[in-house]
Amino acid sequence: MKGRVIVLGTMDGREVAALMVDGKLQDLLIAPPDDTPGFAPGAILRGTVDRQMKGIGGVFIRLPDGAKGFLRDVGGLAPGQTLIVQVIGRPEGAKAIPVSRRLLFKSRLAIVTPDAPGLNISRRIRDEEARADLTRIAEAAMEGSPFGLILRSAAEGADPDAVEADIAEMRALAQAVTADLSGAPELLLDAATPHEEAWRDWTDPAPDTVEDGPDALADHGVPEAIAAVLTPHVPLPGGASMVIEPTRALVAVDVNTGADTSPAAGLKANIAAARELPRQLRLRGLGGQIVVDFAPVAKKDRATLDQQLKSAFRGEAAETVLAGWTPLGNYEIQRKRDRPPLTA
């Protein structure tokens, strides 16, 4: 099906949201199994500072249900102190859950930032009149509040009353949660479900349609698309391919040209791999250190690949650092773990 379609449904009793663009799977959100330990990114919790340990670059936080968080911002903290933190990533194996004291209360139109005062309008909103109108609405809605506010790009063209109501709701929620400092470790605000996250983050630009029903996923080929992502082998144009294999320490990516081993074929395969890599990492839920073994090309062609990678990763929701080429000719990427790895 042509166009931009959000597909909502369930698989094996778990909520699923899929973003299809011209019939191709572009993003995927799946609820973790019920017995998955820990808390999902976005959850806000009250915790207690554990004893500080020198040399680890942070402090452990006691969280609800016996979970343990790891906080890098340790300035002014003392053992036993109560504080409110937000989960910012998925833990590696049995490691502590990464958390932050910089809270974000996010809705479709606005983000309230208790720890970052000031008013910001999305840079994607370029119309000066629209920016001025939104600034007036935001200033009135946040009057007297010490919290900061970010108006998202979806606010452009939205009904002014809806924008004002959205800001007021997020402001009230932030005030209530940040004031709840008394008591034992507790979950104060759960992370968004896949369907909630899809509505919040995928509806700008507006989809051509939203499909929600018992057969919606199957009708759009989502199970087959997921099955294809679960395999290490990724076909590329011209008979080329790449193989993506997560290991305990890193994610290894190997690019192959296929039967044609000429320099031109190598560059073509590498460009195709660079363009496809963000989508594959996003769908597979892979992050951390990523090492790409591109097909052999002349060093002068590396600048072309650099530009392709920068363009491909621009706009990715997950924080990504393109570290560049290693002395051995591989390419290193660091990507934030913002969702669990996709598994069968």
C-alpha positions as CSV (number, residue, x, y, z in Angstrom):
1,M,0.0,0.0,0.0
2,K,1.3,3.4,-1.0
3,G,1.7,6.2,1.5
4,R,2.5,6.4,5.2
5,V,0.5,4.0,7.3
6,I,0.5,3.3,11.1
7,V,-0.5,-0.2,11.9
8,L,-1.6,-1.2,15.4
9,G,-2.3,-4.6,16.7
10,T,-1.1,-7.5,18.9
11,M,1.2,-10.5,18.4
12,D,1.5,-13.3,20.9
13,G,-0.4,-11.1,23.3
14,R,2.0,-8.2,23.0
15,E,1.1,-4.8,21.7
16,V,2.7,-4.0,18.4
17,A,3.0,-0.7,16.4
18,A,4.4,-0.7,12.9
19,L,5.1,2.3,10.6
20,M,4.8,1.3,7.0
21,V,5.9,3.7,4.2
22,D,5.0,2.6,0.7
23,G,4.6,-0.9,1.9
24,K,8.0,-1.1,3.6
25,L,8.5,-1.4,7.3
26,Q,10.2,1.7,8.6
27,D,9.8,1.5,12.4
28,L,8.6,-1.0,14.9
29,L,7.6,-0.9,18.5
30,I,6.8,-4.2,20.4
31,A,5.9,-4.4,24.1
32,P,8.3,-6.6,26.1
33,P,7.1,-9.9,27.5
34,D,5.2,-9.5,30.8
35,D,8.1,-11.2,32.7
36,T,10.8,-8.8,31.4
37,P,12.6,-7.4,34.4
38,G,13.3,-3.7,34.8
39,F,11.6,-0.6,33.4
40,A,11.3,0.7,29.9
41,P,12.9,4.0,28.7
42,G,10.7,6.9,29.6
43,A,9.5,5.5,32.9
44,I,9.9,8.0,35.9
45,L,10.7,6.6,39.3
46,R,11.4,7.7,42.8
47,G,14.6,6.1,44.0
48,T,17.2,6.2,46.7
49,V,20.9,6.9,46.4
50,D,23.0,3.9,47.2
51,R,26.5,4.2,48.6
52,Q,28.9,5.8,46.2
53,M,31.7,3.7,44.7
54,K,34.9,5.4,43.5
55,G,36.1,4.8,40.0
56,I,32.8,3.8,38.3
57,G,31.9,7.3,37.1
58,G,28.5,7.4,38.8
59,V,26.3,6.1,41.5
60,F,23.9,3.3,41.9
61,I,20.2,4.1,42.7
62,R,17.8,1.7,44.5
63,L,14.7,1.5,42.4
64,P,11.3,-0.3,43.0
65,D,11.0,-4.1,42.9
66,G,14.7,-4.5,43.8
67,A,15.9,-3.0,40.6
68,K,19.1,-1.0,40.4
69,G,19.7,2.1,38.4
70,F,23.0,3.8,37.4
71,L,23.2,7.5,37.4
72,R,26.2,9.4,36.0
73,D,25.2,12.8,37.4
74,V,26.4,12.5,41.1
75,G,26.9,16.2,42.0
76,G,25.6,17.0,45.5
77,L,24.2,13.5,46.2
78,A,24.5,11.7,49.5
79,P,23.7,8.0,50.3
80,G,20.1,7.5,51.3
81,Q,18.9,10.6,49.5
82,T,15.6,10.4,47.7
83,L,15.4,11.6,44.1
84,I,13.3,11.2,41.0
85,V,14.9,9.8,37.9
86,Q,13.9,8.8,34.4
87,V,15.0,5.6,32.6
88,I,17.0,6.7,29.5
89,G,18.0,3.3,28.0
90,R,18.0,-0.4,28.2
91,P,20.5,-2.2,30.4
92,E,23.1,-4.5,29.0
93,G,22.5,-8.0,30.3
94,A,22.5,-7.9,34.1
95,K,23.9,-4.4,34.4
96,A,22.0,-1.6,36.1
97,I,19.3,0.4,34.3
98,P,20.7,3.7,33.0
99,V,18.8,6.7,34.5
100,S,19.0,10.5,34.4
101,R,17.8,13.3,36.7
102,R,16.8,15.3,33.6
103,L,13.2,14.5,33.3
104,L,11.1,14.8,30.1
105,F,7.3,14.9,30.2
106,K,6.5,14.2,26.6
107,S,3.2,14.5,24.7
108,R,2.4,14.7,21.0
109,L,2.7,18.5,20.9
110,A,4.8,19.5,23.9
111,I,7.7,18.4,26.2
112,V,7.9,19.9,29.7
113,T,11.5,19.9,31.1
114,P,11.6,20.6,34.8
115,D,15.4,20.6,34.9
116,A,15.9,22.8,31.8
117,P,14.1,26.1,32.1
118,G,13.3,28.2,29.0
119,L,11.1,28.0,26.0
120,N,12.1,26.4,22.7
121,I,10.2,25.9,19.5
122,S,11.1,23.0,17.2
123,R,13.5,24.1,14.5
124,R,11.3,22.2,11.9
125,I,8.8,25.0,12.4
126,R,10.2,27.7,10.1
127,D,7.3,30.0,9.5
128,E,8.0,33.1,11.6
129,E,4.3,33.9,12.1
130,A,3.6,30.4,13.4
131,R,6.6,30.5,15.7
132,A,5.4,33.9,17.1
133,D,1.9,32.5,17.7
134,L,3.1,29.4,19.4
135,T,5.5,31.5,21.6
136,R,2.6,33.6,22.8
137,I,0.5,30.5,23.6
138,A,3.5,28.8,25.4
139,E,4.4,31.9,27.5
140,A,0.8,32.2,28.7
141,A,0.5,28.5,29.4
142,M,3.8,28.3,31.4
143,E,3.4,31.7,33.2
144,G,4.7,31.4,36.8
145,S,6.2,27.9,36.2
146,P,10.0,27.3,36.7
147,F,9.8,24.5,34.2
148,G,11.0,24.6,30.7
149,L,9.0,23.8,27.6
150,I,9.7,22.5,24.1
151,L,7.0,22.8,21.5
152,R,7.2,19.9,19.0
153,S,6.8,20.3,15.2
154,A,3.3,18.8,15.4
155,A,2.2,22.0,17.2
156,E,2.4,23.8,13.9
157,G,-1.0,24.2,12.5
158,A,-2.7,22.6,15.5
159,D,-5.7,24.3,17.1
160,P,-4.4,26.9,19.6
161,D,-6.8,25.6,22.3
162,A,-5.4,22.1,21.8
163,V,-1.9,23.3,22.1
164,E,-2.7,25.2,25.3
165,A,-4.6,22.3,26.8
166,D,-1.7,19.9,25.9
167,I,0.9,22.2,27.6
168,A,-1.4,22.6,30.7
169,E,-1.8,18.8,31.0
170,M,2.0,18.2,30.8
171,R,2.7,21.0,33.2
172,A,0.3,19.6,35.7
173,L,1.7,16.1,35.4
174,A,5.3,17.4,35.8
175,Q,4.3,19.4,38.9
176,A,2.6,16.4,40.5
177,V,5.4,13.9,39.8
178,T,8.3,16.1,40.7
179,A,6.6,17.0,44.1
180,D,6.2,13.3,45.0
181,L,9.5,12.9,46.9
182,S,8.3,11.1,50.0
183,G,8.4,7.4,50.5
184,A,10.2,4.3,49.3
185,P,11.3,3.6,45.7
186,E,8.2,3.7,43.5
187,L,7.2,3.8,39.9
188,L,5.6,7.3,39.5
189,L,4.9,7.3,35.7
190,D,5.1,4.3,33.4
191,A,6.7,4.4,30.0
192,A,4.3,4.8,27.0
193,T,3.0,1.6,25.4
194,P,3.8,1.0,21.8
195,H,0.4,2.2,20.7
196,E,0.7,5.4,22.8
197,E,4.3,6.0,21.5
198,A,3.2,5.6,17.9
199,W,0.4,8.1,18.4
200,R,2.8,10.5,20.2
201,D,5.8,10.3,17.9
202,W,4.7,9.0,14.5
203,T,1.8,11.3,13.7
204,D,3.9,14.2,12.4
205,P,3.7,14.3,9.5
206,A,0.2,13.0,9.7
207,P,-0.2,9.4,8.3
208,D,-2.3,8.7,5.3
209,T,-4.2,6.2,7.5
210,V,-4.1,4.4,10.8
211,E,-5.1,0.7,10.7
212,D,-6.2,-0.9,13.9
213,G,-7.9,-4.3,14.0
214,P,-7.4,-8.0,14.6
215,D,-6.1,-8.5,11.1
216,A,-4.3,-5.2,10.5
217,L,-0.8,-6.4,11.0
218,A,-1.3,-9.4,8.7
219,D,-3.1,-7.3,6.1
220,H,0.0,-5.1,5.8
221,G,2.6,-7.9,5.9
222,V,4.0,-6.9,9.2
223,P,4.8,-10.4,10.5
224,E,6.7,-11.2,7.3
225,A,8.6,-7.9,7.5
226,I,9.6,-8.8,11.1
227,A,10.7,-12.3,10.1
228,A,13.0,-10.7,7.5
229,V,14.5,-8.4,10.1
230,L,15.2,-11.4,12.4
231,T,17.7,-12.8,9.9
232,P,21.4,-11.6,9.9
233,H,21.4,-11.4,6.1
234,V,20.2,-8.1,4.4
235,P,20.0,-8.1,0.6
236,L,21.2,-5.0,-1.1
237,P,20.7,-3.8,-4.8
238,G,22.9,-5.4,-7.5
239,G,23.5,-8.7,-5.7
240,A,25.3,-7.1,-2.7
241,S,24.4,-7.8,0.9
242,M,25.3,-7.0,4.5
243,V,25.3,-9.3,7.5
244,I,24.4,-7.8,10.9
245,E,25.4,-9.9,13.9
246,P,25.2,-8.6,17.5
247,T,27.8,-10.0,19.9
248,R,28.3,-9.5,23.6
249,A,30.7,-6.6,23.1
250,L,29.5,-5.0,19.9
251,V,27.4,-5.2,16.7
252,A,29.4,-6.4,13.7
253,V,28.3,-5.4,10.2
254,D,29.9,-7.0,7.2
255,V,29.3,-5.6,3.7
256,N,29.7,-7.8,0.6
257,T,29.6,-6.9,-3.0
258,G,28.5,-10.3,-4.3
259,A,29.9,-11.7,-7.5
260,D,31.2,-8.4,-8.8
261,T,34.4,-7.5,-6.9
262,S,35.3,-4.4,-8.9
263,P,36.0,-1.1,-7.1
264,A,32.9,0.4,-8.6
265,A,30.8,-2.4,-7.2
266,G,32.4,-2.0,-3.8
267,L,31.5,1.7,-3.6
268,K,28.0,1.0,-4.8
269,A,27.4,-1.7,-2.2
270,N,28.8,0.5,0.5
271,I,26.6,3.4,-0.3
272,A,23.6,1.0,-0.4
273,A,24.6,-0.4,3.0
274,A,25.1,3.1,4.5
275,R,21.6,4.1,3.4
276,E,20.0,1.0,4.8
277,L,21.9,0.7,8.0
278,P,19.9,3.1,10.2
279,R,16.6,1.4,9.3
280,Q,18.1,-2.0,10.1
281,L,19.5,-0.9,13.5
282,R,16.2,0.8,14.4
283,L,14.0,-2.2,13.5
284,R,16.4,-4.7,15.2
285,G,16.7,-2.6,18.4
286,L,20.4,-2.6,18.2
287,G,22.7,-0.1,19.8
288,G,26.0,0.3,21.7
289,Q,29.2,0.0,19.7
290,I,28.7,-0.8,16.0
291,V,31.6,-1.8,13.8
292,V,31.1,-1.8,10.0
293,D,33.5,-3.7,7.8
294,F,32.7,-2.0,4.4
295,A,33.7,-3.6,1.1
296,P,37.2,-2.5,0.1
297,V,37.3,0.8,-1.7
298,A,40.0,3.5,-2.4
299,K,40.7,5.8,0.5
300,K,39.5,8.7,-1.6
301,D,36.0,7.3,-1.6
302,R,35.7,7.3,2.1
303,A,34.6,11.0,2.1
304,T,31.6,9.9,-0.1
305,L,30.7,7.2,2.4
306,D,31.0,9.7,5.3
307,Q,28.5,12.0,3.6
308,Q,26.1,9.1,2.9
309,L,26.3,8.0,6.6
310,K,25.7,11.5,7.9
311,S,22.7,11.9,5.6
312,A,21.3,8.5,6.5
313,F,21.5,8.9,10.3
314,R,20.3,12.5,10.2
315,G,17.0,12.7,12.1
316,E,17.3,9.4,13.9
317,A,15.5,9.4,17.2
318,A,18.2,7.4,18.9
319,E,21.3,9.4,19.8
320,T,24.0,8.4,17.4
321,V,27.7,9.2,17.1
322,L,29.5,8.6,13.9
323,A,33.0,8.0,15.3
324,G,34.6,7.4,11.9
325,W,37.3,5.2,10.4
326,T,39.6,3.0,12.5
327,P,43.3,2.5,11.6
328,L,42.3,-1.0,10.2
329,G,39.8,0.5,7.8
330,N,36.6,-0.3,9.7
331,Y,33.9,2.3,10.5
332,E,32.7,2.8,14.1
333,I,29.3,4.0,15.3
334,Q,28.0,4.5,18.8
335,R,24.2,4.3,19.1
336,K,22.1,4.7,22.2
337,R,20.1,1.6,23.3
338,D,16.6,3.0,23.3
339,R,14.6,-0.2,22.9
340,P,15.1,-4.0,23.5
341,P,16.7,-6.0,20.8
342,L,14.2,-7.7,18.5
343,T,14.1,-11.4,19.1
344,A,12.0,-14.3,17.7
